[in-house]
Structures are given as C-alpha cells and as structure tokens.
Amino acid sequence: MNQPTRLFDLLPWRQSLHPERPVFRYKENGQWQSHYIDEYIEKSNLISYALLHLGVRKGENIALISSGRPEWNYIDFGVQQTGAVLLPIYPTISEEDYQFILNDAEVRLLVVESPALYKKISNIRPQLPHLQNLCTIVPTEGAKSLDDIYDIGRQYLASHPEAPQQLQAIKDAITTDDVCTMIYTSGTTGTPKGVMLAHRGLIMNVVEIKESPGKTWTRALSWLPMCHIYERMMGYLYQWLCFEIAYAESIAKVGDNCKEIRPHMLACVPRFIEKVYDKIYRKGEKMSGIGKKVFNWAIDLAFEYDLDESKLSLWYKVQKALADRLVYKEIRESMGGCLGMLVSGGAIIQPRLTRFFTCVGLDLYEGYGLTETSPLIAVTNSNKKGRKIGSVGFAMREIEVRIDPKTSEIQCRGGNVMKGYYNQPELTAEAIDPDGWFHTGDTGYFDPDGYLFITGRTKSMFKTSMGKYINPEVIEEKMKQSPFILDMMVVGAEQKFAAALIAPDFDMLRDWCRRHGVGASTPEEMIADRQVVARFQKVVDKYNAELGTTEQVRRFALVADSWTEANRMLTPTQKLIRRNVAAAYQEQIDALFK
C-alpha cells in the first residue's frame, strides 16, 4: 500500500506488512502480554464509533492522561480517525495545571489511566464546566471505564450497519495538513500554551529518520511520557518500521525491563544518559585492586574515542578490542545486550558522553527541536558522516533552517512547524513571523560541513552589572560533567559575577563521604560539612579553568533537595524550571551576592 500520509494510516500499513508480529508488549500481573495489530485496529475503530455516537465533531479536543500502554495508542488513533484532536496531558502535573488546560481547550471528554488520576480530576470537576464524560482505562469504582467506551462503540456498530462506511468517509476527508494533536508546552517560561500539530509534521519526522535504525531490528523499549512529542514521534517511527514496542513499568525499572525485552532501540533524555553513566562510574569507584585499574583504564579509553574511526590509531583499536572483552561487553549486557541505538532528545547531550557510549557499543544519537516543530529541526543519522561530536546533526531535508545574523537565533520554516497556539493569535504571531519563519528562542550555528551546534537559549541568557552577557546553560552543562553534580543553576543577572546553586548527586556524595571518613550521612549534614564544600570547590575550580573570566562561577551554594517533577523544579522531560528554582531558593541566591 501507499506510504502513510496521516498518522492513522499506520494501522493498515502495519497490518499489510507484518500482522504476525506483536505491536505492543505490556506487563500485567508480572507477565509481559503481547498485543497484535488486529486488536489495535478493532479497538481503535470501536473508540471511533463511540465518539460518533457521542456527537464528537471534527477539530474537537479529546483529552487523555495516561502513562505509556497499548490503550494510549488505541485512544490516539480512535480519536484521530474521527477528525477530532487528541490532547495528551502529563500524568504528573498539578490539579491547578489540569484545570487550566482542560478549561482552555474546552474538553468535554476525558480519559484518565488510574483511580488516582480519577480522584485528582474529580477533586476539580466542579471547576470544569465543559467536561461531560470522564472515564478510566484501569477499572475504577464509580467511574465509567474504557471497556464501557468499547461497548458504546459495539452498540453503535450494531445499530448502524453503515458505520464502517461512515467512518471511512470521515477518514477519507481528513488531510495530511489537518490538526491531529494538541500538546500543551510544559511551561518552563510561563503559562502552558496549546501547540496545534498536523499529521504532516509528524510524518515528515518519521520519514526523515526511518533509515537510521538497523534493518534487522524489531524491538524498542518506551519509558518517556507518551504525551511528550519526542516519545510520541518515536512511537510512530517504531510502528512505521513494524517494531514491537514494550512499555517500561517505570523509570526505576528501565534497566530490568531492558534485560527482559532486550531492545534494539531506546529513546531517552540527557539526564537519563547522565544517570546511566554515573551508575557505571560508581561501580568502578567501589572496585579495588587490578579490577579497578582495568575498569578505569577502559573508561578513560572510551572518552578518547572518535566517531571517525579512520582517525583512530591501530594501537587504540587494539586497546578498544581488549576493553570491549573486559569491560564494555558487561556494560552492554546491563542494558539488555542488543541495544544498538540510544536516541537522546529534549536537551543537549554532553559531548564526552557521546564518545563514551558510542565507544562502549551503545551508539548515541541526538536530535534537536521543539514541540512547535513536531519536534525535529535537526538530527544525527547512521550514515558514515551522520554524526559529529557536540553537534545535533543536519537540518531536516524538507525544511529551511537559518541562523539570525544579529542574535544567532535558530529559525525554521516548513511543514514541521505548528499550526499555531490554540486560541492565542498574538502569541502565534510572536513565534511565527509573517514570512512563516518559526523563532525557536535557541541560539546556535552551522559549521562549514553543515552540522548544527546549539549554544543556548536566548531567554536563559542574562547580563551582569558589568554589561557582560552570560549563557548559564553552557556553564551548567560543563560543570555537570562532574559525577558529584546532579543539577545546577547559574545565576547573576545584574550582579558583578556569576554564581550557582548546586544540587549534589547524593548517592555519589554518600559513597565519597564513606570512603573519606566523613561522618555526615543526611543531605543536610553533607552540604554543611567543610570537607564536602571543599570537594565541590575543587570541582568548580576545575571547570572554571575551562571557561572565560566572566563565565566563571565565583560563589556557589549547595542545596539539600533533589530537583524533581514532584517539587516542580523540573518539567516532565527533566528540564530545569528556572523561575521555580529561583523562587524556592531566593534567600540562598541573595546570600551569594552579599
């Protein structure tokens, strides 16, 4: 059949190619269960019929709050096939955010995953005047369930023999330029905005990257939020390639699930990569004798790796082969043993980690983009020169990308760009100029070979009282190379110098305290200990030496809290919410400049 032009075209596409393969795997009662394409199509259609019965209109917003699971996809395509718009929402945000989004999008039908989410929405239901139908995926006492939706669909089909033809006519009228989903931005810089995306942009993304995975690969593990456009697009890629998608039980179980599923691909964010590396590093720290020396030698060797293997000496290749047998093979086995590609998105990855993981045999790729660009603007690929250390790759082939000569802002134009912000014409006009160029708010440059490099965000930059501009993200990423630093925020707007709040990696720090005879054990005790503070001063001094004079961190404060989604310091994709961190630690920030 013809290649898909609308996302729900992936259903007959998959059925025509590999109906015998599982589409999804999901763990229920401790056992992995397989879900096949016939069930996928049947249940998606039943949802579509139920929506027709409920009078859902083309362009209407249908909301879904759930973690990754097969039903997420059934609902996605069931909604899309009617011309309605799926509005996926993070399961971890506050009741206040749910209230804002559901009211802003005028949602009258909402599906939530669990009893806990049902209770959360029930608490604010009096403040949701548009909401008429609320049901759950997991059966919940007192609530309608997804099974009830299926039953409504069956009843509609039984009473309307023409229903299949009716649904087909609706699908035929949907174009690749129609809006298929709306995603509210995670709000790192203000009130969330509803980003309207068309089928075309997501299809363009999939077509751009579908040649990079290995031709014999068949399995992927999914653990990132499905409501994030990056993981969503990767899910469509897996379906296009007829992969089996296994949904991880939780982020804490990703390692265990990798060993069980043995995936060929895994999408992730830089914070995940950093944590995997830190776990490897800590393992080496706990070793002793010749084993520790061999381990450290292999790790150091990986950081010297070059993606262009023609630049590697014969002696390096001999050492790498030995390190592979002694150390790297075990690292790969800890991730399932079959993983051929780690794909990082959502933020910039540290160049040294690209070297390390690729050398180890867990090839690390990355892409760059935003929710507003479906999401890719640029991406690395598996061609011989498809990657360069520190770069996010080449601009997508079917779009235009330019760098503003005055501000260095990255701008793009093409079918990947959003239709606009929902009910926000003024904000849309600010983001997309009259010539169709989308202004990303990110800064960067193209090198002579056409690779794109990201240098920061225009909204994060600040000016000191000395008139010098500072890009805090560059400094933060530099210093987060230290395994002691889990998170960091550089401050100093209108001050004489740059300073920083540092959230230590307390697992790493606890091990260090034990090895160095430091009696502190709680986070509060550790950050107050003079030896600990002195150790962090050495870390800051080390990386300051690699920075310009005005970029150097002159003072810092350690904090006892880890920054998480739960305390609203990080977005669901693990990006720092600077305004929240600044508000929570205003007293400590003020003290840094006294």
HELIX and SHEET records of a PDB file:
HELIX    1   1 LEU A    7  ASP A    9  5                                   3    
HELIX    2   2 LEU A   10  LEU A   17  1                                   8    
HELIX    3   3 ILE A   37  HIS A   53  1                                  17    
HELIX    4   4 PRO A   70  GLN A   80  1                                  11    
HELIX    5   5 GLU A   95  ASP A  104  1                                  10    
HELIX    6   6 PRO A  115  ILE A  124  1                                  10    
HELIX    7   7 ARG A  125  GLN A  127  5                                   3    
HELIX    8   8 LEU A  146  SER A  159  1                                  14    
HELIX    9   9 ALA A  163  ASP A  172  1                                  10    
HELIX   10  10 HIS A  199  ILE A  209  1                                  11    
HELIX   11  11 ILE A  229  TRP A  240  1                                  12    
HELIX   12  12 ILE A  251  LYS A  253  5                                   3    
HELIX   13  13 VAL A  254  ILE A  261  1                                   8    
HELIX   14  14 PRO A  270  GLU A  285  1                                  16    
HELIX   15  15 GLY A  289  ALA A  302  1                                  14    
HELIX   16  16 GLU A  309  LYS A  311  5                                   3    
HELIX   17  17 LEU A  314  ALA A  323  1                                  10    
HELIX   18  18 ASP A  324  TYR A  328  3                                   5    
HELIX   19  19 LYS A  329  SER A  334  1                                   6    
HELIX   20  20 PRO A  351  VAL A  360  1                                  10    
HELIX   21  21 THR A  371  THR A  373  5                                   3    
HELIX   22  22 PRO A  425  ALA A  431  1                                   7    
HELIX   23  23 PRO A  472  MET A  479  1                                   8    
HELIX   24  24 PHE A  506  ARG A  515  1                                  10    
HELIX   25  25 PRO A  523  ALA A  528  1                                   6    
HELIX   26  26 ARG A  530  ASN A  544  1                                  15    
HELIX   27  27 THR A  549  GLU A  551  5                                   3    
HELIX   28  28 ARG A  578  ALA A  584  1                                   7    
HELIX   29  29 GLN A  586  LEU A  592  1                                   7    
SHEET    1   A 9 GLN A  31  HIS A  35  0                                        
SHEET    2   A 9 PHE A  24  GLU A  28 -1                                        
SHEET    3   A 9 GLU A 244  TYR A 247  1                                        
SHEET    4   A 9 ARG A 219  SER A 222  1                                        
SHEET    5   A 9 MET A 265  CYS A 268  1                                        
SHEET    6   A 9 MET A 341  SER A 344  1                                        
SHEET    7   A 9 LEU A 364  GLY A 369  1                                        
SHEET    8   A 9 LEU A 376  VAL A 379 -1                                        
SHEET    9   A 9 PHE A 394  ALA A 395 -1                                        
SHEET    1   B 5 VAL A  85  ILE A  89  0                                        
SHEET    2   B 5 ASN A  61  ILE A  65  1                                        
SHEET    3   B 5 LEU A 109  VAL A 112  1                                        
SHEET    4   B 5 ASN A 133  THR A 136  1                                        
SHEET    5   B 5 LYS A 144  SER A 145  1                                        
SHEET    1   C 3 VAL A 179  TYR A 184  0                                        
SHEET    2   C 3 GLY A 194  ALA A 198 -1                                        
SHEET    3   C 3 GLY A 420  TYR A 421 -1                                        
SHEET    1   D 4 GLU A 400  ILE A 403  0                                        
SHEET    2   D 4 GLU A 409  ARG A 413 -1                                        
SHEET    3   D 4 PHE A 438  PHE A 446 -1                                        
SHEET    4   D 4 LEU A 452  ARG A 457 -1                                        
SHEET    1   E 2 PHE A 462  LYS A 463  0                                        
SHEET    2   E 2 TYR A 469  ILE A 470 -1                                        
SHEET    1   F 3 ILE A 485  VAL A 491  0                                        
SHEET    2   F 3 ALA A 498  PRO A 504 -1                                        
SHEET    3   F 3 VAL A 553  LEU A 558  1                                        
END                                                                             
